[in-house]
Amino acid sequence: MQYSNLRVLLVEDHAFQRRLGLRLLEDLGIGEVIEAAEGFEAMEMLRSMPTPPDVVLVDLDMPGMDGVEFIGLIAQHKLAPAIAVVSAMDVALLHAVQIMAQASGLRVLGSVEKPLSAAKLTHVLSLLDSTAGVSAVAPEVQVNVEQLRQALADGHIVPYFQPQAEFSNGKIVGVEALARWVQPNGQVLHAANFIPLIEAHGMIEQLTQHMLVESCAWRKRWVQQGLRIKVSVNVSAQNLTGPEVADRYENVVRSHGMRPEDIVLEITESSVMSDTARGLAMLARLRLKGFGLSVDDFGTGYSSLAQLSQIPFTELKIDRGFVHRAPEQPRKLAMIETSLDLARKLGLKVVAEGIETIEEWQLLAQLGCDFAQGYLISAAVPGERLTEAIEHWRQTKH
């Protein structure tokens, strides 16, 4: 990549370490290197800059404002697009800080262990050119309830489909339907921008019904083109309200000439656990009808193993936060291995989300994971572009 175009801010309180970092960055040919000795100084600099630096390299253990507080403020005020953590502290702490930053909406390139070296800095900066490390949190966009109601009524919230591939042979076997709001100007808003508002104002069942209907309609068209794949649709805990829901979902599926076995309903782990009795009753009815059930974002909730064993799931999805850079982070690798072992003992298939690099694909394949989903295969695409995305994946030489 062209380092001459980069602007990098290095925040480091130790004078010798800071001078070393500045020299290494300059030797790499970084276009502009800015320095700050502590968090308060760095915050003032960031607030006064007309354009933010491309990357902030920040030490964690600093007097006054430590690196954790500093990163939180960067995320809160959107003062930089990407960070990398520089520290000699233990791996568990570095991992926790990275997860915190990603959850706050920052792109986290990774961590650089001290002592600094040209190779370590080159590696972390090279990630700017890749999709790896991009935060799953969508940019914040201001929307209101009336706009959402109108968008739902007008059919402007539509499913985009992200393919899922078998690790064993690379074949596309399913897709996940992801809600996207297509604006009149062509801008496409991700679900994070509007789903919380939809749930807060009682429109989630309307959206779920719409997503299911549209997904079934698209699958019917794909079948006519010779493409038979499963479709996964997300279901909120607010959808699991009464026994009639299972009948309604079955009627939608069968009205499109499909079977419930063709559909997987994805339920976020923590949402099911919030009301075990009601959730179990509804999920049992859905399984009786033949729907597949997937526990989404596994590992990010607070369920017990006993609860998981009681729920009739057919699939487990490993959250992208555990997959990202797992080949080089032992704690993430341990979580993945544990999840896969649990899934095997419970008889569940496993989908790994957020597969973005060949190394991540190879690791999950070696560990015996069943299916992959992520940008390495394809981003989520409109229904009319799915066959094109699948063909591109088939022809890609990695």
C-alpha positions in Angstrom: 0.0 0.0 0.0 1.0 3.7 -0.4 2.1 4.8 3.0 3.0 8.2 1.7 -0.7 9.1 1.7 -1.3 8.0 5.3 -1.6 10.3 8.4 -0.8 8.5 11.7 -1.2 9.8 15.2 1.0 8.0 17.8 -0.1 8.4 21.4 2.7 7.2 23.8 3.7 8.7 27.2 7.2 7.1 27.3 9.6 9.5 25.5 12.0 6.8 24.3 9.2 4.5 23.1 7.6 7.5 21.3 10.8 8.5 19.6 11.3 4.9 18.5 7.8 4.7 17.1 8.1 8.0 15.2 11.4 6.9 13.7 10.0 3.5 12.6 6.9 5.2 11.1 9.0 7.7 9.2 11.3 5.0 7.9 8.2 3.2 6.5 7.5 6.3 4.5 4.3 7.4 6.3 3.2 10.7 4.8 2.5 12.5 8.1 3.3 11.3 11.6 1.8 13.2 14.5 2.7 12.6 18.1 1.1 13.1 21.5 2.6 12.3 25.0 -0.8 11.5 26.7 -4.5 11.2 26.2 -5.6 14.8 27.0 -3.1 16.3 24.6 -4.2 13.8 21.9 -7.9 14.6 22.4 -7.2 18.3 21.9 -5.2 17.6 18.8 -8.0 15.4 17.3 -10.7 17.9 18.1 -8.8 20.7 16.3 -7.9 18.7 13.2 -9.9 19.6 10.1 -9.6 16.0 9.0 -8.9 13.0 11.3 -5.8 10.9 10.9 -6.2 7.6 9.1 -5.0 5.6 12.1 -4.4 6.3 15.8 -1.7 4.1 17.4 -2.4 4.3 21.2 -0.6 2.9 24.2 -2.9 1.6 27.0 -0.9 2.3 30.1 -0.7 6.1 30.3 -1.0 8.5 33.2 -4.0 10.8 33.5 -6.2 9.5 30.7 -5.4 5.8 30.1 -5.7 4.3 26.7 -9.1 2.6 27.4 -10.8 5.9 28.3 -9.1 7.6 25.3 -10.3 4.9 22.9 -13.8 5.3 24.3 -13.8 9.0 23.7 -12.5 8.5 20.1 -15.5 6.2 19.4 -18.0 8.4 21.2 -17.1 11.6 19.3 -16.0 9.8 16.0 -12.6 11.4 16.0 -10.8 8.8 14.0 -11.8 5.9 11.6 -9.3 3.3 12.8 -7.1 2.5 15.8 -4.4 0.0 16.7 -3.5 -0.7 20.3 0.2 -0.6 21.3 1.1 -2.2 24.6 3.3 -4.6 26.4 0.4 -5.8 28.6 -1.1 -9.3 28.7 -3.0 -10.7 25.7 -6.3 -11.0 27.6 -6.4 -7.3 28.3 -5.5 -6.4 24.7 -8.3 -8.7 23.5 -10.8 -7.1 25.8 -9.9 -3.6 24.7 -10.2 -4.6 21.0 -13.7 -6.0 21.5 -14.7 -2.9 23.5 -13.5 -0.6 20.6 -15.2 -2.7 17.9 -18.5 -2.7 19.9 -18.2 1.1 20.1 -18.1 1.3 16.3 -14.4 1.8 15.7 -12.4 -0.1 13.1 -9.7 -2.0 15.1 -6.7 -3.0 13.0 -5.3 -5.1 15.9 -2.6 -4.8 18.6 1.1 -4.2 18.3 3.1 -5.7 21.1 6.1 -3.8 22.4 9.0 -3.5 21.6 7.9 -1.9 18.3 9.5 -3.0 15.1 9.1 -2.1 11.4 7.6 -5.6 10.7 5.0 -5.3 13.4 3.9 -1.8 12.2 3.9 -2.9 8.6 1.6 -5.8 9.4 -1.0 -3.7 11.3 -1.0 -0.9 8.8 -1.3 -3.3 5.9 -4.8 -4.2 7.2 -6.1 -0.8 6.1 -6.1 -2.2 2.6 -8.2 -5.3 3.5 -11.7 -5.8 4.6 -10.5 -7.6 7.7 -10.9 -5.7 10.8 -13.8 -3.6 9.6 -16.2 -3.0 12.4 -19.6 -4.7 12.0 -21.3 -1.6 13.4 -22.8 0.5 10.6 -22.3 4.2 10.4 -24.9 6.1 12.5 -27.7 7.7 10.4 -30.5 9.7 11.9 -34.0 8.2 11.1 -37.4 8.7 12.7 -40.4 6.5 13.3 -42.6 8.0 10.6 -39.9 7.5 8.0 -39.6 3.9 9.1 -43.4 3.3 8.9 -43.5 4.7 5.5 -40.5 2.7 4.3 -42.1 -0.5 5.5 -45.4 0.4 3.9 -43.7 1.3 0.6 -41.5 -1.8 0.5 -38.3 0.1 0.7 -36.9 -2.2 3.5 -35.8 -5.3 1.6 -33.7 -8.4 2.1 -30.2 -8.6 0.9 -28.7 -12.1 0.9 -25.3 -13.2 2.1 -24.1 -16.6 0.9 -23.0 -19.5 3.1 -20.5 -22.0 1.8 -19.6 -25.5 2.9 -16.0 -25.7 4.2 -15.6 -29.2 2.7 -16.1 -28.2 -0.9 -16.8 -24.5 -1.1 -20.4 -25.0 -2.5 -23.0 -22.4 -1.6 -25.7 -24.1 0.3 -27.6 -21.3 1.9 -28.0 -17.5 2.4 -28.9 -15.3 5.3 -31.5 -12.6 4.6 -30.4 -9.3 6.0 -32.7 -6.2 6.2 -31.5 -3.2 4.2 -33.3 0.1 3.8 -32.9 1.4 0.3 -33.2 5.2 0.3 -34.7 7.3 -2.6 -31.1 8.5 -3.4 -29.8 5.0 -3.7 -28.1 4.9 -0.3 -28.5 1.6 1.5 -28.8 1.6 5.3 -27.8 -1.4 7.3 -30.0 -2.9 10.0 -28.1 -1.4 12.9 -29.4 2.0 11.8 -33.1 1.1 12.1 -33.8 -2.3 13.8 -33.6 -0.9 17.4 -36.2 1.8 16.5 -38.4 -0.8 14.8 -38.3 -3.0 17.9 -38.9 -0.1 20.2 -42.1 1.0 18.4 -43.7 -2.4 17.9 -43.0 -2.9 14.2 -40.7 -5.9 14.4 -43.4 -8.5 13.6 -44.4 -6.5 10.5 -40.7 -6.4 9.4 -40.2 -10.1 10.1 -43.3 -11.1 8.2 -42.2 -8.9 5.3 -38.7 -10.4 5.3 -40.0 -13.9 5.3 -42.4 -13.2 2.5 -39.8 -11.6 0.3 -37.2 -14.2 1.1 -39.6 -17.0 0.1 -40.5 -15.2 -3.1 -36.8 -14.9 -4.0 -36.1 -18.5 -3.2 -39.0 -19.5 -5.5 -37.3 -17.6 -8.3 -33.9 -19.1 -7.6 -35.5 -22.6 -7.7 -36.9 -21.8 -11.1 -33.4 -21.0 -12.2 -32.1 -24.3 -10.8 -30.7 -23.0 -7.6 -31.9 -24.8 -4.4 -30.5 -23.4 -1.2 -31.7 -22.8 2.3 -32.7 -19.3 3.5 -32.1 -18.0 7.0 -34.3 -15.2 8.4 -33.7 -13.4 11.6 -36.4 -13.5 14.3 -36.6 -11.2 17.3 -37.6 -12.3 20.7 -40.6 -10.0 20.3 -41.8 -12.3 17.5 -42.2 -15.2 19.9 -45.4 -14.0 21.4 -48.0 -16.7 20.8 -48.8 -20.1 19.3 -50.3 -18.6 16.2 -46.9 -17.2 15.0 -45.7 -20.7 14.0 -48.9 -21.3 12.0 -48.5 -17.9 10.3 -44.9 -18.6 9.3 -45.8 -22.0 8.0 -48.6 -20.5 5.9 -46.2 -18.0 4.3 -43.7 -20.7 3.4 -46.2 -23.1 2.0 -48.0 -20.4 0.0 -44.8 -20.0 -2.0 -44.6 -23.7 -2.7 -41.9 -24.3 -0.1 -41.5 -26.5 3.0 -40.6 -25.2 6.5 -37.5 -27.4 6.1 -36.2 -24.9 3.5 -36.1 -22.1 6.1 -33.8 -21.5 9.0 -35.0 -19.0 11.7 -32.1 -17.3 13.4 -32.7 -16.3 17.1 -30.2 -14.2 19.0 -28.9 -16.3 22.0 -29.6 -13.7 24.7 -33.1 -12.8 23.4 -34.3 -16.4 23.8 -32.9 -16.7 27.3 -34.8 -13.6 28.5 -38.1 -15.6 28.7 -37.3 -19.3 28.7 -40.8 -20.7 29.1 -42.4 -18.6 26.4 -39.4 -19.0 24.1 -39.2 -22.8 24.5 -42.9 -23.2 23.7 -42.7 -21.2 20.5 -39.4 -22.8 19.3 -40.8 -26.3 20.0 -43.8 -25.5 17.7 -41.6 -24.2 15.0 -39.4 -27.3 15.1 -42.4 -29.5 15.0 -43.4 -27.9 11.8 -40.0 -28.5 10.3 -38.3 -25.1 10.5 -34.5 -25.1 11.2 -33.5 -23.1 14.3 -30.2 -21.3 14.6 -28.8 -19.7 17.8 -27.3 -16.5 16.4 -24.2 -14.6 17.7 -23.3 -17.6 19.9 -20.9 -16.6 22.7 -22.1 -13.0 23.0 -25.0 -13.7 25.4 -25.2 -15.1 28.9 -26.9 -18.5 28.5 -26.0 -21.5 30.5 -25.1 -24.9 28.9 -28.2 -26.3 30.5 -30.4 -23.8 28.7 -28.8 -24.4 25.4 -29.3 -28.2 25.8 -33.0 -27.7 26.4 -33.7 -25.6 23.3 -34.4 -27.5 20.0 -31.7 -25.7 18.0 -30.4 -27.3 14.8 -27.6 -24.8 14.1 -25.1 -22.7 16.0 -23.5 -19.5 14.6 -20.1 -18.5 15.9 -20.1 -14.7 16.2 -17.8 -12.8 13.9 -16.0 -11.2 16.9 -14.5 -14.6 17.7 -13.6 -15.4 14.1 -11.8 -12.1 13.2 -8.0 -12.7 13.5 -8.5 -16.0 15.4 -5.5 -17.6 13.7 -3.2 -15.3 15.6 -5.2 -14.9 18.9 -5.1 -17.9 21.2 -8.1 -16.8 23.3 -10.4 -16.5 20.3 -9.1 -19.9 19.0 -10.0 -21.5 22.4 -13.5 -20.1 22.2 -14.0 -21.4 18.7 -12.7 -24.9 19.6 -15.0 -25.0 22.7 -18.0 -23.9 20.6 -17.4 -26.5 18.0 -16.9 -29.2 20.6 -20.2 -28.2 22.3 -22.0 -28.2 18.9 -20.8 -31.7 18.1 -22.0 -33.0 21.4 -25.4 -31.4 20.9 -25.7 -32.6 17.3 -25.7 -29.0 15.8 -24.3 -27.8 12.5 -22.0 -24.8 12.9 -21.8 -21.6 10.8 -18.8 -19.3 11.3 -19.7 -15.7 10.6 -17.2 -13.0 9.5 -14.9 -15.1 7.5 -12.8 -12.5 5.7 -9.3 -14.0 5.1 -7.9 -17.2 3.7 -6.2 -17.8 7.0 -9.5 -17.7 8.9 -11.1 -20.0 6.3 -8.3 -22.5 6.6 -8.4 -22.5 10.4 -12.1 -23.1 10.7 -11.9 -25.8 8.0 -9.2 -27.6 9.9 -11.2 -27.4 13.1 -14.1 -29.1 11.4 -16.6 -26.2 11.1 -19.5 -26.9 8.7 -20.3 -23.6 7.0 -18.7 -20.2 6.3 -20.3 -16.8 5.9 -18.4 -13.6 5.3 -16.8 -11.1 2.9 -14.3 -13.6 1.7 -17.2 -15.4 0.0 -19.5 -12.4 -0.7 -21.1 -9.3 0.9 -24.8 -9.4 1.2 -26.4 -8.6 -2.2 -29.8 -7.9 -3.6 -31.8 -11.0 -4.7 -31.3 -10.3 -8.4 -27.5 -10.4 -7.9 -27.2 -13.6 -5.9 -26.4 -15.9 -8.8 -23.8 -13.5 -10.0 -22.2 -13.4 -6.5 -22.2 -17.2 -6.3 -20.6 -17.5 -9.8 -17.9 -14.9 -8.7 -17.1 -17.1 -5.7 -16.9 -20.2 -7.8 -14.4 -18.5 -10.1 -12.3 -16.8 -7.5 -8.7 -18.0 -7.2 -7.4 -17.5 -3.7 
